[in-house]
Amino acid sequence: MTSSLPGRRDLPESRFNLSTYWGRVRHSMDLADPSTLFVSTSGLEQAKQLVTKYKQNEIREMNPELWRAKKVIDSTLHPDTGEAVFLPFRMSAFVLTNLVVTAGMLTPGLGTTGTILWQITNQSLNVGINYSNANKSTPLSTSTLAQSYALAVSVSCGVAIGLNALVPRLSRFSPATRQTMGRLIPFAAVASAGALNVFVMRGEEMRVGIDVFPAKEQKQTQDQASTSASTSTTNDAADPSTQSLGRSRTAAKIAVTETAASRVFNSTPIMVLPPLILYRLQQQQWLKSRRNLVLPVNLGLILTTSILALPLALAVFPQRQSIGVEKLEAEFGEKVGKGSVVEFNRGI
């Protein structure tokens, strides 16, 4: 994120109004844009240099080139470390990396072995995404990572295998209803394990807290006294908005809970709509007589739903969250004053 780059002058958070849900949806579409995956290392460096010039007052106004540079940085760099997130685990790669895995899990008639293998593959991808995009102010130990992975795999496989054995025995339901329920078993496994995965992987954050920062509005007020400072002085000064006020366990609980909920929101349309639509289509004569089209139709449904669902899920909660100090530990009210607002990075 651009907050990790030097300079006291903040870029606008977005071209869109992030205080509204649809503004965040449009902003999330930028974050999830796969075209940013093709930006080279030199292209990323050029984007960083351009944004740094703006933050150091060498460029006065935002322009299309600057907005593009910000988009590249926001979708590539971690907001806490300033380092590039491993490409397959970026939100801009989510649709592509999940396409094959989701199609595998939603394949009708998977046996026990296939179910286990695809659930392991999915949880391996989830662990990578959660780890790469988590709040980095609280480092994640290898033992916690291993525990999270083992627990997520156990839960997802247990739920999937258990429901696969249970649903056919529900004789009170019609065969068509049982088949529909069977198509939703992957969703139950993914949603339960995905939410649990977030809580376990980021449990350390809830125990020790995450960094809380001054709100941008406060920073701007505090900076008014220094507006007459020279450019060289401004360039060398540390950005107050990047200086932590301390760690908050309350903020961490909010961040982790919202992230877990967003995982469920994201998996719901992707894991529910395609199998149900495919089930209906498979009753149609044109698809019955063209069984070789089932796979491409399934992939098309998953791809379309993923493209539409990801921005909607990411936008439910702001990534950079503002909160009144009265809702946090008392120490923050003492540091910035009662009635003030602070910020924290929720993670993705």
Disulfide bonds with the S-S distance in Angstrom:
none
